[in-house]
Amino acid sequence: MTEPCARIDGVLHPTEGAGAAAAGGAAETSVVTSLATLLTRHLLRDGELVILILKPSIWFIPLSSIRFIAIVLVGMLALKIFGDRVPHPVVYFEAGVFLIAGRLMIAILQWTGRLYVLTDMRIARISGVFNVNIFDCPLRKVARTRIVSPQREKVLAVGTIEIIPSDESLPVASWRTIARPHRVHELITATVNRAKQGGSCE
């Protein structure tokens, strides 16, 4: 059974009482309830303590789409410059707008379906729009973690944390585009070290 959580700077933390969770508002409560249901059914074991639950920063949406959008914009710019040589350039321009809107919609769905979870026993990433993909690595099998933020994330004060398992059969995973990456990374590192030492996260 998971403990109630409250949202702090985009991060969901276990609270010390039901009153603190209620202070987060009805929206946060409904989010936490749905997350707790998902985790209980598919991920958590009895007695497992949730340390951290968070979603990517909202910057995940434009950052994950920026390369595709840039290519489409270059094509639209070329049409504007050489439009007199292309039949019906307006049609292609409208198609470009449609492609950009479609890519942003996909990014929104990806953001909605992405969730990062840290417990006293494992670190996980849930992702996927139509097919849910779960990366689940026991903390004792985490070889190391590191911040690998590209420059565009650093400019926006977000970051990506890479998770490298010691078990080569497990893939390397990442928590992409999260707010306060250094703070989150410190918490992950401390929790992993505590688990390897056989301590409790309570």
C-alpha positions in Angstrom: 0.0 0.0 0.0 1.5 3.4 -1.0 1.6 6.5 1.2 -0.3 9.6 0.1 1.8 12.1 -1.8 1.8 15.9 -2.4 3.2 17.9 -5.3 6.3 20.0 -4.6 7.9 21.9 -7.5 6.5 19.4 -9.9 7.7 16.4 -7.8 5.4 14.1 -5.8 6.8 13.3 -2.4 5.4 11.1 0.4 3.7 13.3 3.0 3.7 13.0 6.8 0.0 13.1 7.1 -3.3 13.1 5.3 -3.7 16.9 5.9 -0.6 17.7 3.9 -2.0 15.7 0.9 -5.3 17.4 1.1 -3.6 20.8 1.0 -2.3 20.0 -2.5 -5.9 20.4 -3.9 -8.3 18.1 -5.6 -6.3 17.9 -8.9 -3.2 16.6 -7.2 -5.3 14.1 -5.1 -6.9 12.6 -8.2 -3.5 12.4 -9.9 -2.0 10.6 -7.0 -4.9 8.3 -6.7 -4.6 7.1 -10.3 -0.8 6.8 -10.0 -1.1 4.8 -6.8 -3.6 2.5 -8.5 -1.3 1.9 -11.4 1.7 1.3 -9.3 -0.1 -1.0 -6.9 -1.3 -3.2 -9.7 1.8 -3.3 -11.9 4.9 -2.4 -10.0 4.9 -2.2 -6.2 5.1 -5.0 -3.7 3.4 -5.1 -0.3 5.2 -2.8 2.1 7.3 -1.1 -0.6 7.7 2.6 0.2 7.4 5.2 -2.5 10.2 7.8 -2.1 9.5 9.8 -5.2 7.0 10.0 -8.1 7.4 12.7 -10.8 6.6 13.5 -14.4 8.9 15.2 -16.9 8.9 18.9 -17.0 6.4 20.5 -19.4 9.5 21.4 -21.4 9.6 17.7 -22.5 6.9 18.5 -25.0 8.7 21.1 -27.2 12.2 19.6 -26.6 11.2 16.2 -27.8 9.6 17.7 -30.9 12.2 20.4 -31.7 14.2 18.5 -34.3 11.2 17.4 -36.3 9.6 20.9 -36.1 12.9 22.5 -37.2 13.0 20.3 -40.3 9.4 21.1 -41.2 10.1 24.9 -40.7 13.1 24.7 -43.0 10.9 23.1 -45.6 8.3 25.8 -45.2 10.9 28.5 -45.4 12.2 26.9 -48.6 8.7 26.9 -50.0 8.3 30.6 -49.2 11.6 31.5 -50.9 11.0 29.3 -54.0 7.2 29.4 -53.9 6.9 30.7 -57.4 8.5 27.5 -58.7 6.2 25.2 -56.7 2.6 24.6 -57.8 0.0 25.4 -55.0 2.6 26.4 -52.3 -0.3 27.2 -49.8 -1.2 23.5 -49.7 2.3 22.6 -48.7 2.4 25.4 -46.1 -0.8 24.1 -44.6 0.6 20.5 -44.6 3.6 21.8 -42.7 1.4 23.4 -40.0 -0.6 20.2 -39.8 2.6 18.1 -39.3 3.9 20.5 -36.6 0.5 20.3 -34.8 0.5 16.5 -35.1 4.0 16.1 -33.7 3.2 18.4 -30.7 0.1 16.3 -30.0 2.2 13.1 -30.0 4.6 14.8 -27.6 1.7 15.7 -25.3 0.6 12.1 -25.3 4.1 10.9 -24.6 4.4 13.4 -21.7 1.1 12.3 -20.3 2.1 8.6 -20.4 5.5 9.1 -18.9 6.1 8.6 -15.2 9.3 8.3 -13.0 9.2 6.3 -9.8 11.7 5.8 -7.0 10.9 3.4 -4.1 13.1 2.0 -1.3 13.5 -1.1 -3.4 13.7 -0.1 -7.1 13.9 2.7 -9.6 11.4 2.7 -12.5 10.2 4.5 -15.6 6.8 4.0 -17.1 6.4 5.3 -20.7 4.4 4.7 -23.8 1.2 6.0 -25.5 -0.5 2.8 -26.8 1.9 0.2 -25.4 3.1 0.8 -21.9 6.8 0.1 -21.4 8.1 -0.3 -17.9 11.8 -0.1 -17.0 12.2 -1.6 -13.5 15.6 -2.0 -11.9 16.2 -3.1 -8.2 18.3 -0.5 -6.4 20.9 -3.1 -5.5 21.5 -3.6 -9.2 22.0 0.1 -10.1 25.7 0.4 -11.0 25.6 4.2 -11.2 23.5 7.2 -12.1 24.6 10.4 -13.8 23.2 13.7 -15.1 23.6 13.8 -18.9 21.7 16.9 -19.8 22.2 18.3 -23.3 22.8 22.0 -23.6 19.2 22.9 -24.6 18.0 21.3 -21.3 20.6 23.2 -19.3 19.3 26.5 -20.7 15.8 25.7 -19.5 17.0 24.5 -16.0 15.9 20.9 -16.6 18.0 17.8 -17.0 18.2 14.1 -17.8 19.4 11.4 -15.4 20.8 8.3 -16.8 20.4 5.0 -14.9 23.0 2.3 -15.6 22.3 -1.2 -14.2 25.1 -3.5 -13.1 23.1 -6.3 -14.7 24.0 -6.3 -18.4 20.7 -8.0 -19.2 18.9 -4.8 -18.2 18.9 -1.8 -20.6 20.3 1.6 -19.7 17.4 3.9 -19.0 16.9 7.6 -18.4 14.6 10.1 -16.6 14.3 12.7 -19.3 13.7 16.4 -18.9 13.0 16.7 -15.2 12.9 19.8 -13.1 15.6 20.3 -10.5 17.8 17.5 -11.8 20.6 17.9 -9.3 18.2 17.8 -6.4 16.5 14.7 -7.8 19.8 13.0 -8.6 21.0 13.5 -5.0 17.9 11.8 -3.7 18.3 8.9 -6.1 22.0 8.5 -5.2 21.2 8.6 -1.4 18.4 6.0 -1.8 20.5 3.7 -3.9 23.4 3.8 -1.4 21.1 3.2 1.5 19.6 0.2 -0.3 23.0 -1.3 -1.0 23.9 -0.9 2.6 20.8 -2.7 3.7 19.3 0.3 5.4 15.8 1.6 5.5 14.4 4.6 3.7 12.0 5.5 6.4 
